[in-house]
């Protein structure tokens, strides 16, 4: 009788798939004193003069859209001549 050679069965390898990350959320910062916000539609502007101190973050809404933060303009120091 002929002898059969043992054949190796292909082994199943486990392929690790990368876990899908949740999309990064846009972080909204708390308004600070002196920050400026402007509506892109009507041009209405807000300047924060008092911080509320609560734990939640705030979004200022005008014309049914969130207002965009504008750069704060620093005043130049003027020197007095003697």
Residue, then its C-alpha position, 0 to 999 in steps of 0.5 A: x500500500x502506498x503511504x500518503x504524505x501528511x499535508x499541512x492544512x493552511x492555518x487561519x491567522x487572525x488579522x487585527x483590524x485597527x479600531x475605528x476612532x470616533x471623529x474628533x469633536x471641535x472643542x469650544x472654549x469658554x469665553x474669556x474677558x475681553x474676547x470679541x465675537x461677530x455675526x458673519x451675517x448681520x455684523x452684530x458684535x459682542x465683547x465679553x465683559x464678565x465671565x460667568x464661571x459655570x462649568x458648561x461651555x457657551x456658544x453665542x448665536x445670532x441669525x440662527x448661526x454661531x458667532x465667530x471669534x474675532x481677534x482682540x485689538x491691543x491698544x498701543x502704549x503711548x508715551x508722554x513727552x516731557 
